[in-house]
Amino acid sequence: MVSVSLDPAIAARLKRNEAGLVAAVAQERGSGDVLMLAWMDDEALARTLATRKATYYSRSRQQYWVKGETSGHTQYVHEVRLDCDGDTVLLIVDQEGAACHTGTHTCWDSDVLLSDQS
């Protein structure tokens, strides 16, 4: 995978954690479902912006991964937004297959802690 650089104007707006990462939330374009949370550094964000393929940084493996590269459960990125604090990016995506590594549509398909739906 080729290394790309993040636009300096975008990089200047990011507020990274101590590991140099920002949270990245993926939301499904059609349904509005919040699919997953992952992490990005400057290069992962630059790769995502350049390719429209959701690219994240794995904290456990300490390497980049393109969503769906091995599973086939891809995310095509339509829009990327930076939150008001600069510490989270929102990816509006078309999700192909499951978003969660457990095989569910979203990472929030279970363990409801509070709901108005009884």
N, C-alpha and C positions, 0 to 999 in steps of 0.2 A: 504494500500500500504506500502510495506516494505521500510524503509529508507536505502539508499546506500551511500557510500562515493565516492567522486571523487578522482581519482588518483592524488596524491600531485604534480606530475610533470605537469599534465594538469592544475590543479588549480593555480599553480605558474605562468602560462603563461596568465591567464585571467586578463583582465582589466575591472573591473566591474564599473557600474555607482554608484551613491550615495546610491541607494537602494540595491546594491549587485547583480545587474542583468547584463546580456549581451544580446544583440539583437540576435535573432535566425531567420534566413531566410530559408524558406522551398522552395526547387526547385524540380520540377517534373523530375524524371529520364528520362522518355521516350521522353517527348516533350521539356524539357529545360525551360518550363514556370516557372516564379517566382510565387509561390502560395500565400505566406503570410509572415508576420513578426509577431513574438511573442517574449516573453521574457523567459529567463532561469536563474536560479541561479545554484549554484554548484550541488545541489541535483537533480534538473530537468535534467541537463546535464548527471549526473551519471546514472540516471534512463534510459535515452534515450540510452546511450551507453550500458547499461546492458541488456535492453529488446528489442531494435530496434523498440520500439513504441515511436513516438514523444511525449515527455512529456514537458509541458511548465509550467510557473508560471504565474497565473493570478494576475495582479496588482490590479484590481478592487475587486476581491473576496478574494485576499490574500490566494490562495490555488493552489495546483498542479492540472493540468488536462492533461489527455491523449487524444490526438486528436482522435476524433471519439468514445470515450467511451460512450457518450450518443446519438450522432447523427448517428453513424455508418460510418461516413466519415473519415476513418482511414488513417494514414500515416505510412507505413512500411519504416524504415530508412535503406538505403543501405550504406550510407557514411556520415561521419561528418567531416567537415574541420574547422579549426580555421584560421581567417584572419591574415594578417601580423601584425596588431596592437594588436591582442588578445582581441578585444572588440566586435567581431561578430562571430557567428558560422553559417555555412552553412550546412543544412541538405539536402541531396539528397534522395528523397523519391519516393515511389510508392503511389499515391494518389487514394483512393477509394472514389468516390463521390465528392461533392463540398468541396473545401478547405476553402472558405470564409463563415463566419457566416451568410451572407446574402443569401446564397444558390448558389452563382456563383462559377465557376471553380477556379478563382483566386480572390484575393482582389484587383486586378488591371484591372478588366473587364470593368470598366466604368471611366468616368471623365478623358479622355485623355486631357492633358493640352497643349501638343505640339507633333506633329507627322509629318513625311515626307510623310505619307500616306494621300492623300487628297480625 
